[in-house]
Amino acid sequence: MSDVNFEEVKRQFIDSDLDNKIKIYTTTQGLTVEQFKELLRYYPIQYLSKLEKALG
């Protein structure tokens, strides 16, 4: 899905609680590695292990 609106995904990600951040990060398809890295800038680093667990 190459027509992902990254700015919209990013806005939703920033405005979400932790569980929704994880859901968005793990279910959004079509993003580039750079876009995923950008989302991580808005993820609370102290909960990184929770995201890693969700990613499997």
Buried (B, 14 or more C-beta within 10 A) or exposed (E): EEEBEBEEBBEBBEEBEEEEBBBBBEEBEEBEEEBEEBBBEEBEEEEEEBBEEBEE
